[in-house]
Amino acid sequence: MDDHPGQLSEYGSILLMGIIGVILVCATIGLAKFISPKNPNPIKQSTYECGEETVGTSWVQFNPRFYVIALIFLLFDVELIFVFPWATVFGNRDLIAADSRWGWFTLIEMAIFLGVLVMGLVYVWRRGDLNWIKPIHQKPTTDVKIPLSVYDTLNAREYEIKDYKIVAQTEPPAERMAAETPKTSVGFKPRFKKT
């Protein structure tokens, strides 16, 4: 290899850009930590879900097919990273003029690369990893010893519906308050020693 000083300066500029990037990221995160106001309240600390009210717990089991489809997307997205440099080299007139076999070689090389990726896609497709499985909703059942005829008689019976508004208006407030307060006995009575 040639120990040309220009090569070292190119690596040095890449290292310098990396260091500047790390410094900028650390500086913006640090400034945000020191400058930003800190007024926590329950609304700010609640889960934000695209402006919708959250329903249920955050510990939800996701279908792993989300991740499989994301990985397949990344695979074909990365494929484009290799196709662009290939296209620039394939179109280089100087290389094709130097050796006419160069164009055929790069074309066959890219056909093999794309063929392996297409074979992988066909394999994943045939295996069914791209099919979306719809959940089967089953009605939960329990094994109880109560016969169904008991449930049928309870459901067939007609029940009297009381109008609680009328009952509440006819009772005097003092009697209603006495009826609503539960009469319970204290199970534990603390005793303190006097010193």
Secondary structure, DSSP 8 states (H G I E B T S, - for coil): ----HHHHHHHHHHHHHHHHHHHHHHHHHHHHHHHS-----TTTTS--BTTB---S-S-----THHHHHHHHHHHHHHHHHHHHHHHHHHT-HHHHHH-THHHHHHHHHHHHHHHHHHHHHHHHHHHTTTS-------------SS-HHHHHHHHHS------HHHHHHHS-HHHHHHHHS-----S--------
